[in-house]
Amino acid sequence: MSEHFTRATVSAAFHCGKCGKQTQHRIDSGRKGPCLDCIAKLEAQHQVIDIDELRRKLKAEPEQKELFA
């Protein structure tokens, strides 16, 4: 049966099925939310993807030729 928490509760320790260990989970509206470790990993992956996209865009821009060559 699911546990309910007060509105002041920010996180609580639960077993995470993805991580396979006891981790802190976010509490959303009094109910157990996602694992904080999994959220951190996803955010790190998204930041890496954004950096890779920026690098590709910078390489794709044509080089500027000299004006009076």
C-alpha positions as CSV (number, residue, x, y, z in Angstrom):
1,M,0.0,0.0,0.0
2,S,1.3,3.5,-0.9
3,E,2.4,5.8,1.8
4,H,1.2,9.4,2.0
5,F,3.4,12.2,3.3
6,T,2.7,15.7,4.6
7,R,3.2,18.7,2.3
8,A,6.4,19.7,4.2
9,T,8.1,16.4,3.2
10,V,10.7,17.0,0.5
11,S,12.3,13.5,0.1
12,A,12.2,10.0,1.6
13,A,14.3,6.9,1.3
14,F,12.8,4.0,-0.8
15,H,14.1,1.1,-2.9
16,C,14.6,2.2,-6.5
17,G,13.8,-0.4,-9.2
18,K,16.1,1.3,-11.7
19,C,19.1,1.7,-9.5
20,G,18.5,-1.5,-7.5
21,K,19.3,0.1,-4.2
22,Q,17.9,2.3,-1.4
23,T,17.9,5.9,-2.6
24,Q,16.2,9.2,-1.9
25,H,13.0,9.8,-3.8
26,R,11.2,13.1,-4.4
27,I,7.8,13.5,-2.7
28,D,5.2,15.0,-5.0
29,S,1.9,16.2,-3.5
30,G,2.3,13.8,-0.6
31,R,3.1,10.7,-2.8
32,K,6.4,9.1,-3.7
33,G,8.0,10.6,-6.8
34,P,11.0,9.6,-8.9
35,C,14.5,8.7,-7.6
36,L,16.7,11.8,-7.1
37,D,19.8,9.9,-8.4
38,C,18.0,8.9,-11.6
39,I,16.9,12.5,-12.1
40,A,20.5,13.7,-11.7
41,K,21.8,11.1,-14.2
42,L,19.1,12.1,-16.8
43,E,19.9,15.8,-16.4
44,A,23.6,15.1,-16.9
45,Q,22.9,13.2,-20.1
46,H,20.7,16.0,-21.4
47,Q,23.5,18.6,-20.7
48,V,26.0,16.4,-22.6
49,I,23.6,16.1,-25.6
50,D,23.1,19.9,-25.6
51,I,26.9,20.5,-25.6
52,D,27.3,18.0,-28.5
53,E,24.6,19.7,-30.5
54,L,26.3,23.1,-30.0
55,R,29.6,21.7,-31.2
56,R,28.0,20.3,-34.3
57,K,26.3,23.7,-35.1
58,L,29.6,25.5,-34.7
59,K,31.4,23.1,-37.0
60,A,28.6,23.4,-39.6
61,E,28.9,27.2,-40.0
62,P,31.0,28.1,-43.0
63,E,34.3,29.9,-42.4
64,Q,34.3,33.6,-43.2
65,K,36.5,34.5,-46.1
66,E,38.8,37.6,-46.1
67,L,37.0,40.7,-47.4
68,F,39.7,42.0,-49.8
69,A,41.6,38.8,-50.8
